[in-house]
Amino acid sequence: MARWLLAFAGIAALAAAFAQSRDAVRRIENTFADWNNANSAIDTIDSGLDSPGAATAPNRDRKGAFGLFGKDRAQWEQIYNVKYKDLAAALKSLQPGDVAPGDVRAVKVMRKRVASSPATRASTQGSLKPAAACRDASRKNLPAAALHDAMYACFDELGNQIEFEGANLTRLSALDLLSRIDDPSRRKALFAAFTPLWQAVNGNDEPDSPYRRMIALSGGKKSKERSPVAEAAEEAGAPPEQMETWLVAILSAWRDASRTESMEPWDFRYRGGEADRLLSSAIPRESLQPLSEHYYRDLGADLKTIGVLYDLDPRPGKAPLAYSDVARWGRMMDGAWQPTIPRVSANYQHGGLGALNELVHELGHAVHYAALRTRPAFMDVSALFTEAFADVTSWNTYDPAWQKKYLGRAAPEATSQRSLYTGVILDVAWSLFEIRMLRDPRADPNQVWTAITSQYLHIKPHPEYSWWAVRVQLVESPGYMLNYGIGGILTADMRGRIQEKLGPFETGNPKWYAFVSEHLLRWGLDRDTPGVLREFLGRPVSPDALIGQIRRIAPKPN
Ligand SMILES: [Zn+2]
């Protein structure tokens, strides 16, 4: 009896302590939500959403200064600074034994976020707006962060000012044009027009070129942290060494299926670009947003109701890559859900299938953000899963039935699939490139890229060109390309399973958004990606679906 009483008293004391800690964690989490929203508001304002040519500013005060949700940048900054201080102190004072089991993960996530965030947001540093000068990339003694920033700025200053035949092209327009110009010598000239960008990123491929210095620095830094390869592997639910095996298997499938004689690098996108050529006149610039909105509406996701903010026109000084983020995170306020407001930033000079595919992908992130229904600590998405999910819808732009419905005409199926997997396989090639560069930072990137592209993509060796250096992620966040290359594996798996459980969704399916929200999206960081996918697929992730689809691009025997 006495022992029982004692045990009961112990449990009661423990329960009381946990109840108290739950209150403490809840208070901390409210501060976290306030801080996180100030952070998002500052990023949104710094992105230049109110610049001439950008989307309508959601909230302009009477004096005409840009603000967001009733506050200008200085006011948001003030909130950020105060909340950061409170949050850091409260998280620090929380004792490990005081945290109830149900709160451990939330506390861990918040601690990680705070540790990786600046204490103040006085400068635009940290947002995706370029904050440095490209010319600084050639300074040999630059520390890692400054070197990243300088190379990132090169993609704005040079990458979005590709001079070709008297015109200035954005990077996306120039790459798209490479798939459309019929004359091989003009293609070669356009390819060569990337030279200023390649040189800014990788000099003349000398051992202390900006990119090679940066990889050496990230190699050193990452030895203490987890490598991006290990992170992608963890999210895919496979051991790190499996990543390279998977990528090589996919590239080998492409090599065998795409049976062709070897080609010049400026011809690769053209060979895979027939669908883009056939359909580009059906996709003018101004149709990109309405077409995407129409498709998502047919999937049960009304982007107007969700309230997505768009900033789709190119302008100097803007983030040189397409991305999605949120202007405000959703949360429970006075017993009601205040919705998340996603935003999309891109640089669309022209229309075309490539641009449309990219916008549908970005809006895939937007609907992902809007579908999160969880506590403030978990209101975020993880990189591999969100990149993979964003392609669940965007791959349908290469489906003839989709094209017929939304564009009024379609490219033949074989042609469309070839176009789609040309983009996918390049991402896979870049992923393998990054794995090999991160493993051996002293390797010569032009040689590494030449080996991959000649071995698997039938591309003639041109180690004199740093023609791999056309993706912002390579300099902004080394290793990020794995989220696309490995992401394709998850995309193919998720698409197959959605089809099995829900039926076709190429041309819309009103139940699609509710279904994916319920089975894939709502948890945010509350659940690990491998667990969510194992439950959804009924098995671990496997590259078989993607490999099977790539095999189908092989020319049919007559
Ligand atoms: Zn994305």
Residues whose N, C-alpha, C, O or C-beta is under 5 A from the ligand:
A	BS01	ZN	E387 A390
